[in-house]
Amino acid sequence: MTSGALAGDATKTSDPAQDKASSSLKVTESVAGGELAGTNSKPTIVSADDVIGTPMLGMNDAELSEVNDVILSTRGNLVAYVIDVGGFLGIGEKPVALDASKLKLTENADGEMQIKTSLSEDKLKSYPAYSQAALEANSDAVVVR
């Protein structure tokens, strides 16, 4: 599945076109530091399909997980990346939503996207599980900031 979840905004629009999330994410200064860190690339439009499956790297560039979903606001702004943490071979994992503005989208030496966080796997396991219902009830309690 390639569609991002919708995060509730404090104000809803009555325009259905604005309420639908786009499948493209604009990498902006607030999301990715203006450029893909460590490259000469200019800000660009990135498809959600390209972001889903992107490795999430932690301390010492250890791969923690990969992006399973993206959360967009009703205005189409990137809110968070959803990754699975914990478990073994896909059993016992839980989804965790990480605030996109606190992460760094970069390219590796091969030009492939990766996302970096300063959080450890153990710390990520301590956060509450993401669900659409929990996000709609209280996004501040679910999105790791």
Salt bridges, closest charged atoms under 4 A:
ASP9 OD2 - ARG75 NH1 3.43
ASP61 OD1 - LYS116 NZ 3.27
ASP99 OD2 - ARG145 NH1 3.18
ASP122 OD1 - LYS125 NZ 3.98
ASP140 OD1 - ARG145 NH2 3.21
